[in-house]
Amino acid sequence: MRKQQVRRYVLEIIKWGSRVLNRNLLNGRGKAALDVGCAYGYATNVLESLGYEAYGIDISRYGVRQANKNYTGHFLVCDAQTSFPFKKKTFDLLTCFDVLEHLEHPLKTMGNMFDLCKDVMICATPNKAVEKPIRKIMRDYDETHINTRFPDEWEKGIQNELECGFIKVETFYDLTLKVGGKLLFFKSFKVPYFGLTIRVLVKK
């Protein structure tokens, strides 16, 4: 079920990016993509299924071992806050799902990602405006989220850090229905400012 939910989550975010840019990011044929903080490789596998030559990096050696064991993408151990083992402008698409909030230097990480980017970066991270109170009610709050921010903080920080051509920051709420360990329904709704998840799109 976790794999199903991640797939729907990733696809919804890439569809959103396609709508924002009025381009089909779901067609990765002839293009390369990197998922930063790939964990067990679920999102990287989604990118590969869309036709991208897909790479994933993660600081966890265990996660990378599992990803290499289960999928055919390229997976490497790497700390995204320091440097990447790739040349600049290598990837058409970079993704980073629910990772930035765990990092001490998320904007530095985004800067490192931006160096590798030929075209588009898409990130998703919890919304500081609502995450703690709502997640505590849901008993789903993660104490390792040391760097959550408000939507406008992300936008201003990115504008100051990156020389990009376009930025879009929006907040969403993901509604899921699970029965007997099976995901029956997944839908994302745009909720201005108070959505649980912030989506960030950056274009060069």
PyMOL commands that set and color helices and strands:
alter all, ss='L'
color gray80, all
select helices_A, chain A and resi 2-21+42-49+61-70+100-102+106-116+131-137+151-161
alter helices_A, ss='H'
color red, helices_A
select strands_A, chain A and resi 32-36+53-58+74-77+91-97+117-126+166-179+182-190+197-203
alter strands_A, ss='S'
color yellow, strands_A
deselect
rebuild
show_as cartoon
